[in-house]
Amino acid sequence: MKYFMGANRVGWSLLAIGVAIVLVLIVAPLDRVLGDVSRLVYLHGAMVWVAIAGFSVAGILGVAHLLTAKSAWYAWSQGAERSAIVFWAGYLPISVLAADMAWNGVFWAEPRWAMAAQILVVAVAFQVGGRLLNNPQISSALNVLLAGVTVWLLLRTPLVIHPDNPIGESSYSSIQLSFVALVVLCGLAGVQIARRLRPEKT
């Protein structure tokens, strides 16, 4: 695994992970009602989990950088933040497509849409602001703040149409295992994207 996830093999590892994700989506069991839309739901859910984990890790590493001033913590905090933004931005169009196919339309009044858009806008604004200020301490502090904002919004935003935890509540272990496999694969991809997008140590 260390050889596969090496810094000089990011491109090849991402390609292999992408192929593995496609294979899992092909063999994963489909919901009786949703049918092929289930594959989008699987991917959408996995990307959300990895994005949230990325924001959280970026915040934790941001705290570590603020406390120790070690450049490695700053670099990985920024890499994790940027990777999380990639996954968060990627999940939005997939969720729109899944909603349209599953419900024959997108319910834009769903509070989760506004929450997702708010997180994306704030995340991008914080990244741009941090780059313009060119101050590692401020960038780390912004990552910590965004992690807190993300958790706060997730906890306070109600669900109207969107189910709370459809895969977790499924009675079929094969569905849950397929989802776990996708989360792991997306997580590995997230690590490699963070490795590629992290700034040079300062």
N, CA, C and O of each residue as an XYZ file, in Angstrom:
808
protein
N       0.829     -1.203      0.000
C       0.000      0.000      0.000
C       0.870      1.262      0.000
O       0.551      2.236     -0.681
N       1.960      1.243      0.758
C       2.855      2.400      0.807
C       3.442      2.661     -0.573
O       3.560      3.813     -0.990
N       3.808      1.603     -1.280
C       4.341      1.740     -2.642
C       3.278      2.312     -3.575
O       3.560      3.201     -4.379
N       2.067      1.801     -3.464
C       0.959      2.211     -4.323
C       0.580      3.668     -4.086
O       0.241      4.378     -5.032
N       0.634      4.128     -2.820
C       0.212      5.476     -2.453
C       1.388      6.442     -2.390
O       1.260      7.511     -1.793
N       2.505      6.111     -2.973
C       3.684      6.958     -2.921
C       3.457      8.298     -3.599
O       2.593      8.436     -4.464
N       4.248      9.282     -3.190
C       4.101     10.634     -3.720
C       4.383     10.706     -5.209
O       3.840     11.567     -5.901
N       5.226      9.811     -5.713
C       5.577      9.843     -7.129
C       4.668      8.959     -7.983
O       4.937      8.744     -9.165
N       3.596      8.450     -7.385
C       2.664      7.594     -8.120
C       1.223      8.087     -7.982
O       0.279      7.308     -8.108
N       1.066      9.370     -7.724
C      -0.271      9.917     -7.495
C      -1.173      9.690     -8.700
O      -2.303      9.223     -8.557
N      -0.671     10.023     -9.890
C      -1.491      9.882    -11.088
C      -1.929      8.454    -11.342
O      -3.102      8.203    -11.615
N      -0.992      7.507    -11.254
C      -1.318      6.106    -11.484
C      -2.252      5.554    -10.416
O      -3.161      4.781    -10.716
N      -2.026      5.954     -9.169
C      -2.883      5.452     -8.091
C      -4.306      5.988     -8.240
O      -5.269      5.263     -7.988
N      -4.448      7.252     -8.649
C      -5.785      7.803     -8.853
C      -6.499      7.095    -10.000
O      -7.705      6.856     -9.932
N      -5.764      6.763    -11.042
C      -6.350      6.019    -12.157
C      -6.830      4.648    -11.695
O      -7.937      4.227    -12.032
N      -5.994      3.950    -10.919
C      -6.363      2.621    -10.414
C      -7.562      2.705     -9.475
O      -8.461      1.866     -9.529
N      -7.572      3.720     -8.616
C      -8.696      3.890     -7.697
C      -9.973      4.187     -8.469
O     -11.043      3.682     -8.129
N      -9.860      5.014     -9.517
C     -11.027      5.316    -10.335
C     -11.604      4.072    -10.987
O     -12.822      3.897    -11.036
N     -10.735      3.213    -11.485
C     -11.189      1.945    -12.092
C     -11.869      1.075    -11.038
O     -12.900      0.459    -11.309
N     -11.291      1.026     -9.837
C     -11.877      0.224     -8.763
C     -13.252      0.755     -8.371
O     -14.165     -0.026     -8.101
N     -13.403      2.070     -8.338
C     -14.703      2.667     -8.006
C     -15.751      2.269     -9.041
O     -16.877      1.920     -8.687
N     -15.382      2.323    -10.313
C     -16.309      1.934    -11.383
C     -16.712      0.465    -11.239
O     -17.882      0.122    -11.411
N     -15.751     -0.397    -10.925
C     -16.048     -1.819    -10.769
C     -16.996     -2.068     -9.602
O     -17.915     -2.881     -9.702
N     -16.765     -1.359     -8.488
C     -17.654     -1.516     -7.330
C     -19.062     -1.062     -7.688
O     -20.038     -1.715     -7.320
N     -19.173      0.050     -8.401
C     -20.487      0.558     -8.793
C     -21.203     -0.421     -9.728
O     -22.430     -0.524     -9.706
N     -20.433     -1.134    -10.542
C     -21.035     -2.090    -11.477
C     -21.593     -3.304    -10.732
O     -22.685     -3.778    -11.045
N     -20.851     -3.804     -9.754
C     -21.259     -5.038     -9.064
C     -22.124     -4.776     -7.839
O     -22.720     -5.712     -7.306
N     -22.211     -3.532     -7.376
C     -22.988     -3.226     -6.175
C     -24.465     -3.540     -6.404
O     -24.990     -3.275     -7.486
N     -25.138     -4.097     -5.406
C     -26.575     -4.404     -5.557
C     -27.391     -3.130     -5.701
O     -27.077     -2.102     -5.100
N     -28.445     -3.213     -6.507
C     -29.289     -2.049     -6.769
C     -30.557     -2.102     -5.926
O     -31.115     -3.168     -5.668
N     -30.986     -0.933     -5.511
C     -32.245     -0.836     -4.778
C     -33.401     -1.234     -5.695
O     -33.394     -0.920     -6.885
N     -34.389     -1.923     -5.138
C     -35.506     -2.421     -5.938
C     -36.293     -1.283     -6.573
O     -36.784     -1.420     -7.693
N     -36.416     -0.173     -5.878
C     -37.199      0.960     -6.379
C     -36.358      1.883     -7.256
O     -36.793      2.284     -8.335
N     -35.141      2.223     -6.790
C     -34.311      3.188     -7.505
C     -33.645      2.614     -8.747
O     -33.386      3.345     -9.703
N     -33.368      1.331     -8.744
C     -32.724      0.720     -9.896
C     -31.335      1.284    -10.144
O     -30.526      1.377     -9.221
N     -31.054      1.661    -11.390
C     -29.727      2.152    -11.751
C     -29.354      3.451    -11.050
O     -28.174      3.776    -10.925
N     -30.353      4.190    -10.596
C     -30.075      5.433     -9.871
C     -29.307      5.140     -8.584
O     -28.637      6.018     -8.040
N     -29.406      3.914     -8.106
C     -28.710      3.534     -6.880
C     -27.216      3.803     -6.989
O     -26.579      4.166     -6.000
N     -26.652      3.630     -8.179
C     -25.212      3.842     -8.355
C     -24.839      5.300     -8.091
O     -23.798      5.582     -7.496
N     -25.682      6.213     -8.529
C     -25.430      7.626     -8.248
C     -25.565      7.911     -6.759
O     -24.809      8.707     -6.203
N     -26.521      7.266     -6.122
C     -26.720      7.454     -4.682
C     -25.508      6.945     -3.913
O     -25.034      7.603     -2.987
N     -25.006      5.773     -4.297
C     -23.786      5.241     -3.678
C     -22.651      6.262     -3.768
O     -22.036      6.617     -2.762
N     -22.385      6.728     -4.993
C     -21.251      7.623     -5.224
C     -21.437      8.957     -4.531
O     -20.503      9.500     -3.941
N     -22.643      9.477     -4.606
C     -22.966     10.742     -3.943
C     -22.700     10.653     -2.444
O     -22.079     11.544     -1.865
N     -23.168      9.589     -1.824
C     -22.982      9.423     -0.382
C     -21.523      9.280      0.006
O     -21.072      9.879      0.982
N     -20.781      8.484     -0.763
C     -19.359      8.280     -0.459
C     -18.584      9.584     -0.582
O     -17.719      9.872      0.245
N     -18.885     10.370     -1.599
C     -18.180     11.633     -1.799
C     -18.492     12.618     -0.685
O     -17.611     13.363     -0.256
N     -19.723     12.635     -0.213
C     -20.092     13.517      0.907
C     -19.310     13.138      2.157
O     -18.745     14.003      2.827
N     -19.278     11.852      2.470
C     -18.564     11.403      3.671
C     -17.088     11.774      3.603
O     -16.516     12.248      4.584
N     -16.475     11.558      2.447
C     -15.050     11.851      2.307
C     -14.807     13.359      2.385
O     -13.822     13.796      2.981
N     -15.689     14.149      1.794
C     -15.544     15.601      1.859
C     -15.637     16.096      3.296
O     -14.826     16.915      3.727
N     -16.621     15.601      4.036
C     -16.780     16.015      5.433
C     -15.559     15.601      6.251
O     -15.070     16.363      7.086
N     -15.073     14.376      6.000
C     -13.862     13.924      6.693
C     -12.682     14.816      6.333
O     -11.855     15.137      7.186
N     -12.606     15.219      5.056
C     -11.515     16.090      4.627
C     -11.544     17.448      5.318
O     -10.510     17.944      5.764
N     -12.726     18.047      5.404
C     -12.847     19.325      6.105
C     -12.447     19.176      7.577
O     -11.774     20.041      8.138
N     -12.869     18.074      8.189
C     -12.564     17.842      9.601
C     -11.065     17.641      9.816
O     -10.484     18.208     10.741
N     -10.441     16.829      8.955
C      -9.002     16.592      9.058
C      -8.236     17.891      8.840
O      -7.261     18.168      9.540
N      -8.677     18.686      7.868
C      -8.019     19.966      7.612
C      -8.082     20.859      8.855
O      -7.117     21.547      9.188
N      -9.228     20.837      9.528
C      -9.352     21.629     10.745
C      -8.440     21.137     11.856
O      -7.805     21.936     12.544
N      -8.375     19.829     12.031
C      -7.515     19.257     13.070
C      -6.048     19.561     12.786
O      -5.296     19.934     13.687
N      -5.647     19.400     11.526
C      -4.264     19.704     11.160
C      -3.985     21.197     11.247
O      -2.858     21.612     11.517
N      -5.013     21.995     11.016
C      -4.853     23.435     11.186
C      -4.560     23.798     12.626
O      -3.723     24.659     12.899
N      -5.250     23.140     13.552
C      -4.975     23.345     14.971
C      -3.543     22.938     15.296
O      -2.834     23.637     16.020
N      -3.125     21.789     14.746
C      -1.760     21.305     14.987
C      -0.733     22.317     14.481
O       0.292     22.544     15.125
N      -1.009     22.918     13.336
C      -0.072     23.917     12.803
C      -0.042     25.174     13.669
O       1.026     25.734     13.921
N      -1.206     25.612     14.120
C      -1.260     26.811     14.954
C      -0.534     26.607     16.279
O       0.046     27.543     16.828
N      -0.570     25.377     16.789
C       0.063     25.096     18.077
C       1.564     24.845     17.952
O       2.320     25.151     18.874
N       1.999     24.293     16.828
C       3.400     23.889     16.700
C       4.192     24.696     15.673
O       5.422     24.718     15.709
N       3.472     25.367     14.746
C       4.105     26.134     13.662
C       4.916     25.244     12.714
O       5.770     25.741     11.980
N       4.655     23.930     12.726
C       5.360     23.033     11.823
C       4.767     23.127     10.421
O       3.555     23.011     10.238
N       5.635     23.337      9.440
C       5.176     23.551      8.070
C       4.477     22.321      7.485
O       3.611     22.451      6.620
N       4.851     21.135      7.954
C       4.222     19.919      7.428
C       2.732     19.888      7.761
O       1.919     19.482      6.930
N       2.374     20.314      8.967
C       0.967     20.348      9.355
C       0.204     21.339      8.480
O      -0.925     21.070      8.069
N       0.824     22.484      8.197
C       0.187     23.489      7.333
C      -0.038     22.925      5.931
O      -1.119     23.069      5.360
N       0.985     22.287      5.388
C       0.885     21.762      4.026
C      -0.235     20.724      3.909
O      -1.025     20.755      2.967
N      -0.292     19.811      4.872
C      -1.312     18.774      4.816
C      -2.702     19.321      5.145
O      -3.700     18.824      4.624
N      -2.774     20.334      6.001
C      -4.069     20.966      6.285
C      -4.636     21.588      5.022
O      -5.820     21.435      4.721
N      -3.780     22.294      4.282
C      -4.224     22.904      3.035
C      -4.561     21.850      1.986
O      -5.543     21.987      1.257
N      -3.746     20.799      1.912
C      -4.031     19.742      0.956
C      -5.353     19.057      1.246
O      -6.135     18.794      0.333
N      -5.604     18.766      2.521
C      -6.864     18.119      2.907
C      -8.050     19.022      2.613
O      -9.099     18.556      2.167
N      -7.881     20.321      2.864
C      -8.961     21.282      2.602
C      -9.288     21.333      1.110
O     -10.457     21.300      0.724
N      -8.272     21.412      0.293
C      -8.480     21.488     -1.152
C      -9.070     20.193     -1.696
O      -9.922     20.226     -2.585
N      -8.631     19.070     -1.178
C      -9.191     17.788     -1.589
C     -10.669     17.707     -1.210
O     -11.491     17.230     -1.992
N     -11.000     18.176     -0.009
C     -12.399     18.162      0.439
C     -13.266     19.034     -0.462
O     -14.403     18.679     -0.773
N     -12.725     20.179     -0.880
C     -13.475     21.061     -1.777
C     -13.740     20.362     -3.108
O     -14.830     20.481     -3.666
N     -12.751     19.636     -3.614
C     -12.926     18.894     -4.865
C     -14.075     17.896     -4.739
O     -14.927     17.812     -5.623
N     -14.098     17.143     -3.646
C     -15.157     16.151     -3.452
C     -16.514     16.822     -3.230
O     -17.538     16.353     -3.728
N     -16.510     17.925     -2.476
C     -17.777     18.617     -2.186
C     -18.354     19.206     -3.477
O     -19.551     19.089     -3.741
N     -17.494     19.836     -4.273
C     -17.950     20.402     -5.543
C     -18.390     19.306     -6.508
O     -19.304     19.509     -7.307
N     -17.740     18.146     -6.435
C     -18.096     17.045     -7.318
C     -19.401     16.362     -6.952
O     -20.126     15.880     -7.822
N     -19.695     16.322     -5.650
C     -20.903     15.615     -5.237
C     -22.175     16.375     -5.604
O     -23.222     15.761     -5.811
N     -22.096     17.701     -5.686
C     -23.298     18.500     -5.931
C     -23.983     18.167     -7.256
O     -25.182     17.890     -7.253
N     -23.272     18.181     -8.392
C     -23.973     17.832     -9.640
C     -24.460     16.383     -9.670
O     -25.484     16.083    -10.284
N     -23.728     15.490     -9.008
C     -24.165     14.096     -8.952
C     -25.462     13.979     -8.165
O     -26.361     13.227     -8.544
N     -25.557     14.733     -7.059
C     -26.770     14.685     -6.247
C     -27.954     15.304     -6.992
O     -29.085     14.835     -6.860
N     -27.698     16.350     -7.769
C     -28.767     16.950     -8.577
C     -29.290     15.939     -9.591
O     -30.499     15.784     -9.763
N     -28.372     15.259    -10.254
C     -28.764     14.253    -11.246
C     -29.528     13.105    -10.592
O     -30.541     12.643    -11.117
N     -29.029     12.645     -9.433
C     -29.694     11.543     -8.739
C     -31.095     11.947     -8.294
O     -32.041     11.170     -8.426
N     -31.228     13.166     -7.768
C     -32.539     13.640     -7.321
C     -33.507     13.747     -8.490
O     -34.672     13.366     -8.372
N     -33.031     14.265     -9.616
C     -33.894     14.423    -10.780
C     -34.359     13.072    -11.313
O     -35.507     12.922    -11.730
N     -33.461     12.093    -11.295
C     -33.817     10.776    -11.813
C     -34.697      9.997    -10.836
O     -35.569      9.233    -11.250
N     -34.464     10.195     -9.535
C     -35.217      9.442     -8.532
C     -36.590     10.050     -8.256
O     -37.570      9.332     -8.059
N     -36.649     11.387     -8.245
C     -37.886     12.077     -7.865
C     -38.538     12.830     -9.016
O     -39.510     13.559     -8.819
N     -37.994     12.649    -10.230
C     -38.513     13.351    -11.405
C     -38.477     14.865    -11.235
O     -39.379     15.572    -11.685
N     -37.460     15.339    -10.603
C     -37.301     16.771    -10.393
C     -36.430     17.023     -9.179
O     -36.227     16.143     -8.342
N     -35.923     18.238     -9.099
C     -35.066     18.610     -7.980
C     -35.838     19.554     -7.067
O     -36.304     20.605     -7.504
N     -35.969     19.183     -5.817
C     -36.691     19.996     -4.841
C     -35.722     21.023     -4.256
O     -35.073     20.775     -3.240
N     -35.634     22.192     -4.925
C     -34.631     23.183     -4.546
C     -34.909     23.803     -3.182
O     -34.021     24.414     -2.588
N     -36.138     23.652     -2.677
C     -36.450     24.182     -1.349
C     -35.893     23.308     -0.231
O     -35.929     23.693      0.938
N     -35.381     22.133     -0.586
C     -34.751     21.260      0.407
C     -33.612     22.020      1.091
O     -32.693     22.479      0.412
N     -33.651     22.162      2.425
C     -32.612     22.937      3.132
C     -31.194     22.434      2.891
O     -30.243     23.211      2.975
N     -31.039     21.154      2.595
C     -29.693     20.623      2.377
C     -29.018     21.227      1.143
O     -27.792     21.317      1.092
N     -29.822     21.646      0.137
C     -29.224     22.278     -1.031
C     -28.561     23.597     -0.638
O     -27.421     23.873     -1.013
N     -29.301     24.406      0.126
C     -28.754     25.697      0.555
C     -27.519     25.491      1.418
O     -26.535     26.217      1.279
N     -27.566     24.488      2.323
C     -26.429     24.192      3.181
C     -25.203     23.798      2.370
O     -24.096     24.263      2.641
N     -25.401     22.945      1.381
C     -24.285     22.491      0.551
C     -23.668     23.651     -0.217
O     -22.446     23.757     -0.325
N     -24.523     24.519     -0.750
C     -24.021     25.679     -1.488
C     -23.268     26.631     -0.569
O     -22.239     27.182     -0.958
N     -23.767     26.828      0.640
C     -23.106     27.714      1.593
C     -21.712     27.208      1.943
O     -20.753     27.979      1.984
N     -21.610     25.914      2.194
C     -20.303     25.335      2.539
C     -19.323     25.497      1.384
O     -18.162     25.847      1.599
N     -19.782     25.245      0.163
C     -18.896     25.358     -0.988
C     -18.417     26.800     -1.176
O     -17.231     27.038     -1.399
N     -19.331     27.746     -1.087
C     -18.962     29.157     -1.262
C     -17.976     29.603     -0.193
O     -16.978     30.259     -0.492
N     -18.259     29.246      1.050
C     -17.371     29.644      2.149
C     -16.007     28.982      2.006
O     -14.980     29.626      2.221
N     -15.989     27.701      1.643
C     -14.718     26.975      1.497
C     -13.848     27.608      0.422
O     -12.655     27.828      0.630
N     -14.446     27.899     -0.729
C     -13.686     28.517     -1.825
C     -13.219     29.912     -1.428
O     -12.082     30.292     -1.708
N     -14.101     30.681     -0.771
C     -13.734     32.033     -0.341
C     -12.579     32.004      0.652
O     -11.674     32.835      0.580
N     -12.608     31.051      1.577
C     -11.528     30.932      2.559
C     -10.208     30.576      1.871
O      -9.157     31.111      2.223
N     -10.268     29.669      0.888
C      -9.054     29.289      0.173
C      -8.475     30.467     -0.603
O      -7.269     30.712     -0.573
N      -9.344     31.188     -1.294
C      -8.888     32.344     -2.061
C      -8.334     33.421     -1.122
O      -7.286     34.011     -1.384
N      -9.062     33.665     -0.018
C      -8.603     34.661      0.939
C      -7.265     34.294      1.541
O      -6.397     35.152      1.705
N      -7.090     33.014      1.874
C      -5.823     32.568      2.437
C      -4.670     32.724      1.461
O      -3.561     33.095      1.844
N      -4.947     32.433      0.180
C      -3.892     32.575     -0.830
C      -3.508     34.049     -1.008
O      -2.328     34.375     -1.137
N      -4.500     34.927     -1.015
C      -4.229     36.357     -1.213
C      -3.444     36.945     -0.034
O      -2.546     37.766     -0.223
N      -3.791     36.521      1.165
C      -3.103     37.033      2.347
C      -1.720     36.406      2.503
O      -0.827     36.993      3.113
N      -1.555     35.208      1.945
C      -0.257     34.515      1.966
C       0.299     34.405      3.394
O       1.471     34.682      3.652
N      -0.588     33.989      4.309
C      -0.200     33.852      5.710
C      -0.624     32.461      6.190
O      -1.818     32.218      6.367
N       0.328     31.541      6.405
C      -0.021     30.166      6.801
C      -0.877     30.102      8.062
O      -1.772     29.261      8.156
N      -0.616     30.977      9.031
C      -1.397     30.948     10.266
C      -2.866     31.296     10.005
O      -3.774     30.666     10.547
N      -3.075     32.305      9.170
C      -4.451     32.669      8.848
C      -5.135     31.550      8.070
O      -6.298     31.239      8.326
N      -4.424     30.945      7.125
C      -4.994     29.841      6.343
C      -5.388     28.681      7.251
O      -6.461     28.100      7.087
N      -4.524     28.343      8.206
C      -4.841     27.254      9.135
C      -6.037     27.613     10.001
O      -6.901     26.774     10.256
N      -6.089     28.868     10.456
C      -7.222     29.309     11.274
C      -8.521     29.236     10.477
O      -9.560     28.863     11.021
N      -8.472     29.588      9.201
C      -9.657     29.502      8.348
C     -10.097     28.053      8.168
O     -11.294     27.770      8.122
N      -9.142     27.140      8.065
C      -9.490     25.723      7.957
C     -10.178     25.214      9.219
O     -11.122     24.427      9.155
N      -9.689     25.675     10.359
C     -10.317     25.314     11.634
C     -11.733     25.869     11.690
O     -12.666     25.178     12.098
N     -11.883     27.117     11.279
C     -13.203     27.755     11.295
C     -14.173     27.042     10.363
O     -15.333     26.830     10.716
N     -13.701     26.670      9.171
C     -14.586     26.001      8.223
C     -15.019     24.633      8.730
O     -16.165     24.233      8.524
N     -14.122     23.913      9.389
C     -14.496     22.617      9.962
C     -15.630     22.797     10.962
O     -16.584     22.018     10.979
N     -15.521     23.831     11.796
C     -16.581     24.092     12.767
C     -17.884     24.500     12.100
O     -18.959     24.056     12.504
N     -17.789     25.349     11.075
C     -18.989     25.790     10.359
C     -19.670     24.611      9.668
O     -20.897     24.510      9.670
N     -18.877     23.725      9.080
C     -19.438     22.565      8.386
C     -20.207     21.664      9.346
O     -21.333     21.256      9.060
N     -19.599     21.360     10.471
C     -20.268     20.515     11.471
C     -21.532     21.193     11.980
O     -22.571     20.550     12.128
N     -21.441     22.489     12.247
C     -22.592     23.238     12.763
C     -23.748     23.217     11.772
O     -24.893     22.980     12.158
N     -23.455     23.465     10.487
C     -24.506     23.458      9.476
C     -25.114     22.071      9.305
O     -26.327     21.941      9.141
N     -24.282     21.039      9.342
C     -24.795     19.675      9.191
C     -25.732     19.307     10.335
O     -26.734     18.621     10.129
N     -25.406     19.761     11.533
C     -26.219     19.416     12.702
C     -27.534     20.195     12.762
O     -28.536     19.690     13.268
N     -27.527     21.416     12.249
C     -28.714     22.262     12.400
C     -29.625     22.266     11.181
O     -30.751     22.757     11.261
N     -29.163     21.728     10.049
C     -29.967     21.776      8.827
C     -30.947     20.608      8.795
O     -30.527     19.451      8.821
N     -32.235     20.892      8.740
C     -33.227     19.805      8.733
C     -33.333     19.136      7.374
O     -32.900     19.680      6.358
N     -33.913     17.953      7.377
C     -34.178     17.203      6.151
C     -35.667     17.275      5.847
O     -36.497     17.123      6.743
N     -36.003     17.507      4.582
C     -37.408     17.547      4.181
C     -37.735     16.328      3.322
O     -38.575     15.509      3.693
N     -37.073     16.214      2.184
C     -37.269     15.054      1.314
C     -36.107     14.081      1.439
O     -36.304     12.866      1.449
N     -34.915     14.611      1.534
C     -33.714     13.770      1.591
C     -33.773     12.827      2.789
O     -33.948     13.290      3.916
N     -33.631     11.515      2.580
C     -33.637     10.563      3.713
C     -32.413     10.760      4.586
O     -31.372     11.221      4.119
N     -32.542     10.411      5.844
C     -31.472     10.649      6.809
C     -30.261      9.763      6.534
O     -29.154     10.267      6.346
N     -30.462      8.455      6.510
C     -29.343      7.532      6.320
C     -29.854      6.272      5.628
O     -29.932      5.215      6.253
N     -30.204      6.372      4.342
C     -30.840      5.241      3.667
C     -29.975      4.002      3.594
O     -30.482      2.891      3.751
N     -28.683      4.161      3.359
C     -27.812      2.986      3.242
C     -27.554      2.377      4.613
O     -27.558      1.155      4.763
N     -27.331      3.220      5.610
C     -27.093      2.709      6.958
C     -28.297      1.979      7.525
O     -28.148      1.065      8.337
N     -29.490      2.379      7.102
C     -30.712      1.757      7.600
C     -31.150      0.564      6.751
O     -32.150     -0.089      7.051
N     -30.392      0.288      5.690
C     -30.742     -0.840      4.831
C     -30.551     -2.158      5.579
O     -29.639     -2.299      6.394
N     -31.423     -3.113      5.287
C     -31.331     -4.433      5.927
C     -30.414     -5.375      5.156
O     -30.220     -6.520      5.563
N     -29.846     -4.899      4.041
C     -28.985     -5.737      3.209
C     -27.518     -5.384      3.461
O     -27.082     -4.268      3.178
N     -26.774     -6.333      3.988
C     -25.367     -6.088      4.294
C     -24.556     -5.859      3.029
O     -23.549     -5.152      3.063
N     -24.980     -6.452      1.903
C     -24.249     -6.275      0.651
C     -24.284     -4.816      0.199
O     -23.310     -4.315     -0.364
N     -25.388     -4.144      0.443
C     -25.491     -2.720      0.109
C     -24.550     -1.914      0.991
O     -23.845     -1.027      0.510
N     -24.540     -2.225      2.278
C     -23.679     -1.497      3.210
C     -22.202     -1.739      2.912
O     -21.393     -0.813      2.975
N     -21.850     -2.981      2.588
C     -20.453     -3.304      2.282
C     -19.997     -2.601      1.004
O     -18.863     -2.131      0.922
N     -20.871     -2.531      0.020
C     -20.532     -1.840     -1.220
C     -20.281     -0.364     -0.945
O     -19.362      0.235     -1.502
N     -21.100      0.207     -0.087
C     -20.938      1.624      0.245
C     -19.639      1.853      1.010
O     -18.924      2.822      0.752
N     -19.334      0.961      1.953
C     -18.082      1.083      2.713
C     -16.891      0.998      1.766
O     -15.927      1.751      1.907
N     -16.954      0.084      0.802
C     -15.866     -0.047     -0.164
C     -15.678      1.246     -0.946
O     -14.546      1.661     -1.194
N     -16.776      1.884     -1.333
C     -16.689      3.145     -2.066
C     -16.127      4.261     -1.194
O     -15.346      5.087     -1.666
N     -16.523      4.287      0.075
C     -15.999      5.306      0.989
C     -14.484      5.139      1.142
O     -13.742      6.121      1.121
N     -14.035      3.901      1.294
C     -12.598      3.638      1.431
C     -11.856      4.065      0.171
O     -10.817      4.720      0.252
N     -12.381      3.699     -0.984
C     -11.728      4.046     -2.243
C     -11.700      5.564     -2.453
O     -10.679      6.122     -2.852
N     -12.821      6.218     -2.184
C     -12.860      7.681     -2.308
C     -11.924      8.321     -1.291
O     -11.306      9.350     -1.566
N     -11.821      7.705     -0.109
C     -10.899      8.221      0.897
C      -9.456      8.130      0.438
O      -8.679      9.064      0.637
N      -9.090      7.006     -0.177
C      -7.736      6.863     -0.718
C      -7.478      7.892     -1.815
O      -6.400      8.481     -1.892
N      -8.480      8.096     -2.654
C      -8.344      9.120     -3.689
C      -8.186     10.496     -3.061
O      -7.410     11.322     -3.541
N      -8.930     10.738     -1.977
C      -8.830     12.020     -1.295
C      -7.440     12.275     -0.745
O      -6.940     13.398     -0.802
N      -6.813     11.232     -0.210
C      -5.455     11.365      0.308
C      -4.488     11.732     -0.815
O      -3.635     12.603     -0.646
N      -4.623     11.070     -1.953
C      -3.717     11.343     -3.068
C      -3.961     12.728     -3.674
O      -3.017     13.401     -4.088
N      -5.214     13.149     -3.724
C      -5.509     14.497     -4.213
C      -4.942     15.536     -3.254
O      -4.407     16.559     -3.681
N      -5.061     15.270     -1.954
C      -4.482     16.179     -0.962
C      -2.965     16.239     -1.109
O      -2.362     17.305     -0.982
N      -2.360     15.094     -1.376
C      -0.911     15.039     -1.568
C      -0.501     15.897     -2.768
O       0.502     16.608     -2.719
N      -1.289     15.821     -3.847
C      -0.971     16.558     -5.055
C      -1.228     18.061     -4.882
O      -0.478     18.879     -5.416
N      -2.273     18.425     -4.147
C      -2.681     19.835     -4.043
C      -2.071     20.584     -2.863
O      -2.212     21.803     -2.767
N      -1.392     19.870     -1.962
C      -0.812     20.567     -0.824
C       0.282     21.521     -1.302
O       0.992     21.214     -2.259
N       0.421     22.654     -0.655
C       1.460     23.622     -1.053
C       2.822     23.171     -0.591
O       2.944     22.241      0.206
N       3.835     23.827     -1.089
C       5.182     23.558     -0.615
C       5.272     23.978      0.849
O       4.651     24.962      1.251
N       6.034     23.246      1.639
C       6.194     23.570      3.052
C       6.823     24.953      3.182
O       7.718     25.328      2.425
N       6.321     25.702      4.175
C       6.846     27.057      4.375
C       7.525     27.172      5.717
O       8.030     28.239      6.064
